[in-house]
């Protein structure tokens, strides 16, 4: 994330002095049965990290260490205090809440995601099937980061 922030600052005009990035966090391992590694679903939360423009090249490494500390803290909290948990407060009017975000400033410049853990192409199932390739795709969202990484 720190490297993405540095790349954004290199591309953005100088008057942008802060950016926010959001990062997906898997919640799958925290969910009860029947959710397991083979379950198909979107079991994610997220956290945000803010970055400030700096002329010092060493700031990239201090940002990276700070981000690592944030990741460790998010993991320690085991899914507590994540934005996805706030959705229950708007459940009565989800369409209205989402529509109200259209045309407004986004909080995050980007959203970092990943496909998670995937088995090796060398592993063949007992039925003789094996995965040879995968395409990870994430649709655009009008309410999250403008750039998907």
N, C-alpha and C positions, 0 to 999 in steps of 0.2 A: 504494500500500500504506500509506503514511503517513496518507493521508486515511481509509482504512478503519480503521486503528488508532484514529485520533481519534474516529471515529464509534462504534466499539466502546466506548471509554472513556466517551463521553457516555451510552451506554445501560446500561453495566454499573455495579453498585454500586461504591462507592469502595474497597472492600477488594481489588478486582482491580487490581493495580498494574502488571502486565506482560501482554502478549499476544504470541503468535507468529502470523505469517501465512506461508503457503506460496504460492509463485508458480510457475506452469508456465513451462518454457523449451523452445522447440522445438529438437529435435536433428536434425530432418530434413535440414538443410543439411550436417550432418556425416557422414551415412550414404552408403555407396557405392552405385553403380548396382546394381540398377535403381530404388532409391528416388529419387524426384524430386518436383517440386511437384504432380504429378497423382496420386501414389501415395496410396492410401487406407490409413491406419493411424494408430496412436497412438505417435508418435515423440517423446515428451516426457520431460524430466527436470524437476527442480524445485530451488528453493532456499528457505531459510527466513530470515526476518528477525524480530528481536525488538524490541518497542517498550515503553517505560515511560511510565506516566501522568505528566503534567506540568501544572502550573497555568499555565505560561508559554505563551501562544498562539504565540509564535515557535518553539517546539519543533517544531511541525508542519513548518516549513521546514527545520530542521536534520535532522529525521527523513527528509524527502524527499530532501535532498542525500545523506545516508548511504545511503539505499536506492538512489539512482542510482549511487553508487560501488559498491555490492554488485552491482547489475546489470552494470555495466561489468566487474567482476572475474569474475563468472560467465561472461560472454561471452568474456573473455580466456582462460579455462581450457578453452574449447571442449568442454564436456561432461564434463570430469574431475571426480571427487569429488562425484558426485550420488547421492542416495539410491537411485535406480533401479539403480545399479551394485552395490549391496549385495545385491540379490535373489539373486545367484548363490550367496551363502553360506547361503541357506535353501531352495534349490531342492529338496533331498531331502525336505523336509516342508513345502511351501508351505501346504497346508490347515491343518496344525497351527499353523504360525506365525501365519497370519491369524486362526484361531479363538482363539488365545491373546491377541489384541488386543481381542476383544470384551469390553465391560464395563469396560475400563481407561480411564484419562484419555487424552485426545487431546493430542498435542503442540501442534497448531495450532488456533487459534480459527477461522480461515478459510483457504480455498484460492482464490486468484485465478487464473482461467484466461481463455482467449480462443480465438477461432476461427482466428486466424492471418490469413494473407493470402488475400483472396477477390477474384476478378475482378469487374469492374464490370458492372452490369445492362445497360449500354449495349453491351457487347461481345457480339456475336452470333457463334456458331460458323459454320463453312462449311456446316453442315447446316441452318442457320436456327434453332437453339436458342439461348436465352439464359436466364440465371438472373434471375428477377424478385424472389425473396425467399429468405431462409434463416432457419432456426430453429436456434439453437445450444442444445444440451441436454447436461447433464452429470449422470450418475447419482450418487446418494449413495454414500458409502463409509464403512464402519464403522471404517476404519483411517486416515482422513485428516481434514482440517479439517471441523468441524461445519457451517460455512456455506460455500456455494459462491458465489463472485462471478463 
